[in-house]
Amino acid sequence: MALTLVIRVALIPLFVKQIKASRGMQIMQPELQAVQKKYKGKSDPASREAMTRETMELYKKHGTNPFASCLPILLQSPIFFALFRVLNNLKNISAGTHDGIGPINQTIAHDIESSTLFGARLSDVFLQTDNTAARVVVIILIVAMSVTTFTTQRQLTMKNMPKAALEGPMASTQKMMLYVLPLVFAVSGVNFPVGVLIYWTVTNLWSMGQQFYTIKRMPAPGSEAERAFRERQARKLAAKGIVPETTTDTETPKISGQRVQPQRKNRKKKG
């Protein structure tokens, strides 16, 4: 768990960039589809070059690209596979039948192997253990991993995207992946060691918290999150006696207003 938190803290700048890139990719979909429709059926070099140029201009306009949203996942992949390899060979390293991996020698492997979570060792795999407690822990972790994966993806797409971005081929693909990915994790989770399941679940929980904080303060223009943001700002201003002014700004969710001065009652002097 400590390893997960250290990695996630180090990836915070890339995570914020991922949120912005994913949001930009969704928002630009109507414009991107218009460009694709414009050059549909045209295969000559001039048309291809023009289509590429206009597409790149859209990426620059929205400050995004197709690869930015994958950076945190790609950077975590080596750590995930290394963790999987170590935990998968932990028993053999501890028993002395397998060479150590990096700093993990027989002594360290034995210490790790003796660590448990509610009776489940970090190297226990559902399909490779007869320990009932370990199987129960694995099932709970698989469910937690699948639910947090679904919630994380849904929070990013449904709450932080304008309605126009939730339509079209790319939006349909993302909606399908919203349900497919948790199902894939649920099926493949029986092959993962307990330690890997813990790592992935904690990663998802951290991502959910980061997303919630980022979306709450930097919502996408036209999204449900932006509407909620404006309502919160309006309530805060109203509490300070400021009447919000109507604005058509769709780029930044700011609310301006004028302070209402309290009316003073005229008092008649006695005399």
BELURNOR-V187361 format. One record per backbone hydrogen bond with DSSP energy under -0.5 kcal/mol. NH is the residue of the N-H (numbers start at 0). CO is the residue of the C=O. E is the energy in kcal/mol with one decimal. If there is no record, write none. Layout:
NH,CO,E
NH,CO,E
//
This chain:
4,0,-2.2
5,1,-2.3
6,2,-2.2
7,3,-2.6
8,4,-2.3
9,5,-1.9
10,6,-1.4
11,8,-1.3
14,10,-2.6
15,11,-2.4
16,12,-1.8
17,13,-2.2
18,14,-2.3
19,15,-2.2
20,16,-2.5
21,17,-2.8
22,18,-2.3
23,19,-2.6
24,20,-2.4
25,21,-1.8
26,22,-2.5
27,23,-2.1
28,25,-1.2
31,27,-2.7
32,28,-2.8
33,29,-1.6
34,30,-1.9
35,31,-2.4
36,32,-2.4
37,33,-2.0
38,34,-1.6
39,36,-0.9
41,38,-1.8
42,40,-0.7
47,43,-2.2
48,44,-2.5
49,45,-2.3
50,46,-2.6
51,47,-2.4
52,48,-2.5
53,49,-2.5
54,50,-2.2
55,51,-2.4
56,52,-1.9
57,53,-1.7
58,54,-2.0
59,55,-2.3
60,56,-2.4
61,57,-2.3
62,58,-0.6
62,59,-0.5
63,58,-2.3
67,64,-0.7
68,64,-0.6
69,66,-1.4
70,66,-0.5
70,67,-1.0
73,69,-2.6
74,70,-2.6
75,71,-1.6
76,72,-1.3
77,73,-0.7
79,75,-2.6
80,76,-2.6
81,77,-2.2
82,78,-2.5
83,79,-2.3
84,80,-2.4
85,81,-2.5
86,82,-2.5
87,83,-2.1
88,84,-1.3
89,86,-0.7
92,88,-2.4
93,89,-2.7
94,90,-2.0
95,91,-0.7
95,92,-0.6
96,91,-1.9
97,91,-1.1
100,103,-1.5
101,99,-0.6
103,100,-2.3
104,102,-1.3
108,104,-2.6
109,105,-2.1
110,106,-2.0
111,107,-2.5
112,108,-2.6
113,109,-1.4
114,111,-1.3
116,119,-2.9
119,116,-1.5
121,114,-0.9
123,120,-1.7
125,191,-0.5
126,189,-1.4
127,124,-1.7
128,125,-0.8
131,129,-0.6
134,130,-2.1
135,131,-2.3
136,132,-2.3
137,133,-2.5
138,134,-2.4
139,135,-2.3
140,136,-2.5
141,137,-2.6
142,138,-2.3
143,139,-2.4
144,140,-2.8
145,141,-2.4
146,142,-2.7
147,143,-2.4
148,144,-1.8
149,145,-2.3
150,146,-2.7
151,147,-2.3
152,148,-2.1
153,149,-2.6
154,150,-2.4
155,151,-1.5
156,152,-2.0
157,153,-2.2
158,153,-0.8
158,154,-0.6
162,221,-0.6
164,161,-0.8
165,161,-0.6
165,162,-1.1
166,163,-0.9
171,167,-2.1
172,168,-2.2
173,169,-2.3
174,170,-2.3
175,171,-2.0
176,172,-2.5
177,173,-1.7
178,174,-0.8
178,175,-1.0
179,175,-2.2
180,176,-2.2
182,178,-1.1
183,179,-2.6
184,180,-2.5
185,181,-2.3
186,182,-2.0
187,183,-2.8
188,184,-1.7
189,186,-0.7
190,187,-2.0
191,188,-1.5
193,123,-1.5
194,121,-2.8
196,192,-1.9
197,193,-2.5
198,194,-2.3
199,195,-2.6
200,196,-2.4
201,197,-2.6
202,198,-2.2
203,199,-2.1
204,200,-2.3
205,201,-2.4
206,202,-2.5
207,203,-2.5
208,204,-2.0
209,205,-2.5
210,206,-2.9
211,207,-2.6
212,208,-2.2
213,209,-2.8
214,210,-3.3
215,211,-1.9
216,212,-1.3
217,213,-2.8
222,219,-2.0
223,160,-0.5
224,158,-2.1
226,222,-1.8
227,223,-2.1
228,224,-2.0
229,225,-2.7
230,226,-2.0
231,227,-2.2
232,228,-2.4
233,229,-2.6
234,230,-2.2
235,231,-2.1
236,232,-2.4
237,233,-2.6
238,234,-2.0
239,235,-0.9
239,236,-0.6
240,237,-1.4
241,236,-3.1
242,257,-2.6
243,241,-0.6
244,255,-3.2
253,251,-2.2
257,242,-1.5
259,240,-3.8
260,258,-0.6
//
